[in-house]
């Protein structure tokens, strides 16, 4: 019995740590969908770019030398955000702005076909371009923290029930929570954040109020990509990755956004947390290969029982 309880608590611990990273990924995608109403198939590949940006910042551009092997990986992850913000800004300016925004509102459903095809094309370009430039050998950001853990316990008098919390994942989870809170404060407290909310709630009325909706969409897209890039950089210190890693995580992102509620940024974070917990707890009864099966079983149940998600709200426009 004590061993079963220890396994459950260890899985809960792992689920919370992984879920915090998933939550930050989902927040980036949730921001893009919440403001732009665009299904971005390339979000996972933008995250992959953030992982490689953090890797090269850490290994080749002096972050490791400046901040050491302990703090360097997390500084590199945060520094990966601005380059991906600028890259996403350019992608939206040159490509996405032509098939999104007010200019395609009149097309209704037909406007989404071009968006889907374009984001899928961007994803394929990033995947294959990354494979050509960066190669297929898995890499990761090495830190001594990945092989050490905080020890909690023993929690029982007989010396059993000890929980081990991986240090690298714990710090990455704390950084993820801090970044997510910072984004929520930015959205709710700043003038630019209120502009993004207005453009999301009613873009037509926002235009009448003098808000540049197209610029708001560009900021939301770039900010969403930058946030997801930071999540990828944090993930890079715990997991190896290749140019095709985005395909694995974009499914997790969409599941988390739908679970949390389409259009809810805070809900997207909690949706990612739920995904992480389900994934890790499922290992108690299922093989590792079937982790994603458990995710989608719960996902389908939520869609059937509560289609708007945990924190969903109506996204209909007038």
N, C-alpha and C positions, 0 to 999 in steps of 0.2 A: 504493500500500500504506500509506504514511504517513497519507494522508487517511482511508482506511478505519479505521485504528487510532484516529485522532483522533476520528472520528465515534462509534466504539464506546465509547471512554473518556468522551466527552461525554455519551452516552446513559446510561452507568453512573452518572456523576456526577448527572445529572438524576434518574435512577431512585432513587438513594439518598436524595436530598433530599426528593423527593415521597413516597417510601416511608416515611420517618420520620413524616411527617404522617399518611399513611394508617394507619401502625401505631398512632399514638395514638388515631385514630378507632376502630380495631378493638378497642383495649384497653377503651375505654368500653363498647362493645357486648358484648365478651367477658365483662366483669365482670357485666353484667346477666344474660346467658344462663347464665354459670357458676354464679351464686348462685340465680337465680330460675327458670331454665329457661323463660324467656318469650321468644318471638320478637317483638321490638319493631319494628314497621314504622314507628314514628314517630321512630326514632333519628336519621335524616337530617334531619328537620325540627326536632328539638331542636338539632341542630348548626347549622342555619340560624338559629335564634334566638340561638345563641351568637355567630354571625358578626355579626348586627345589634347585639347587645349590645356587642360589642367596637367596632363602628363608631361607635355613639353615645357610648360611653364616651370614645373617642378624639377625636371631633369636637365633641361638645356638652357633655360633662361634665368637661372640664378636664384630661384625661390628656395631650393633646398639649401644652397650655400648661405643664403641670408637668414632663413628662419629655422634651419635644421630639419632633421628627419621626423621630428615629432609635430611641430606646428606647421611645417612647410606644406604638407598635403592639403590642409584645410585652407590655408592662405591661397594656394594655387587654385583650389576649387572655387573660392569666391572671386578670384581674379579672372577666372574663365568666363564669368558672366558678362562683363563689358564687351569683350571682343565678339561674343555671340549676339549680344544686343545690337551692335553695329552691323554685323553680318545680316541679321534678321531684318533690320531696318532697310538695308539695301535690297534684300529679296522682296520685301513688301513693296518698296518704291518702284522697283523695276518690273516685277511680275504680278504679285498678288493683288496690287491695287487695281489692276485691269479687269479682275474678275470678282472683286468684292466691293463692299461699300454701297453707297446710294445709287451708283450708276447701274447696278444689277438688281435693285430692289423690285423693279417692275417685272422682271423675268420670273419671279417667284421660284418655283421648283427648278425651272430650267437653268437658272443661274448657278445652282449647286453642282451641276455636272462639270462645268469648267473648273470649279474650285477643286473638286475631287480629283480630276485628271491632273491638274497642275500640281497639287501637293503630292500626289503619287509620283509624278515625274520628278519633282524635286527630291523625293525620298530615294528614288532609284539612282539619280545622279550623285547624291551624297554617298550612298552605299558603294557604288562601283568606283566613283572617284576616290573615295577613301581607300578602297582595296588596291587601286592602282598606285596611289601615292604612298600609303602607309603600310601596305602589305597585310598579310593574313595571320601573322604570328600574334597570338594573344599577349597583351601587355597589361601591367597594372602599376599603380604608384606604391612603391614599397615603403613601409613604415614599420618600425619595431612594435608599434602599438597593435598591429594586426595579429601578432602572435602572443599577446599578453591579455590578461583579463582581471577585472575587479572581482574579488571573491566575497560573496554575501553569505554568511552563515558560519557554522551550521545553525539552522533554524530550529532544530529539535534537540532535546536534551541528550539523546543517544548518539549525537554526532553526525546524524544523517541530514539530508536536505540542505545541500550547499548549492547556491546559484552562482554561475560564472557569467559575468557581463564583459563581452569583448570590448576592449578599450577603444579601438579604432571605430567600431560601429557606434559605441556610446557617444563619443565626441561628435561623430558625423550626425547622429540623430539630434543632439542638442543644437548643433549649427543649423540643421534643417528647420527645427522648431523656431529658432530665432529669426531665420530668414522669412519664414511664413508669417510670423507675427509682424515683422517689419513691413511686409507687403500689405497685410491687412490694415495696418495703421496708415500706410501711404494711401491706400484706396479710400479709406474712410475719413481721413483727417486733412489731406492736402487738397489744394485747389485743382491740381492736375488729376488727382484721383477722383474727385467729384465730377470732373469733366468726363472721365472714362465711364463712370456710372451713368451719367446723363446720356451719353452716346449709346450705352447698352440698353437703357430702359426705353428710350423713345428717340431714335436718331432724327426723325423729322422735326420734333419739337426742339431738339438740341440745336439744329440748324437755325431755327427761328430765334433762338436765344444767342446767336452769334458764335456758337461752338463749331470749330473745324472738325467735323466728324471723321473725315478721311485721315487727318493727323492723329485723332484719338485712336482710330483703328491701327495706325502704324505704331503708335506708342504701345498699345496693348499687345500687338503681335511681337514686337521686339522685346518687351518686358517679359512676356510669357516664355519666349525662347530663352532669354537670359536666365530666368529663374530655373527652368528645367536644365539648363547647362550647368548651373551650380549644383543641382541635385546629382547630375551625372558625374561631376568632379568629385563630389563626396563619395559616391558609389565606387569610384575608381580606386579608392584606397583599400577596398575590401574584396572586390571581385575583378578578375581579369576580363578583358574586353577586346573585341575586334571591330572592324567597320560594319559588321552586320548585327551588332548588339542591339541596335535601336528597334528592330523588328520584334524582339522578345519583350521589350518594355513598353512599346506603344500600346500593346494589348492591355497591359496592367493599367496604364494611364487612362484609357477610355473606360475600363471597368470601374476604376475609382471615381472618375468624374460622373458617370451615370449613377453609381451607388450614392454619392454625396448629394446629387441633385444638379441637373444641368443649369448652369448660370450662377451657382453658389460657389464662391472661391473657398470660403471656410468649409463648406460641405465637401469640396473636392479633397481637402486635406484629410478630413475624417474618413472619406471613402478610401483613400490610399492607406490609411491606418488599418481599416477593416480588411483590406486586401492582404496586407502584410500579416495580420493575425490569422486569417483563414489559411494562408499559404503555409505558415509555420505550424499551426495546430494540426493541419491535415497530415503532417508527417508522422503523427502519433498512430494513425490508423491506415495511411496510404503510403505506397512507395513514393520516393522523391519525384519520379517521372510523372506522377499524377497530381502534383500540386496544383497546376493550372486547371485541372478538371474540377477540383473542389471550388476554386475561385468562380468558375462559370456556373456551377450548380447554384451557389448562393446568389450570384448575379442574376440568373434567370428567376429565382424565387423573388428577389426584390423587384424585378421588372413586373412580375405577375401580381404581386401583392401591393406594391407601392411604386407605380411607374415613375412618379416624380422624384424618386430618391429620398434619402433621409432628410435633406434640407432643401428640397426642390421648391421652386415657385414657378408660376406661369411665365412663359416666355413669349406669349402672343403679343403681337404689336398692333397698335391701332393706326 
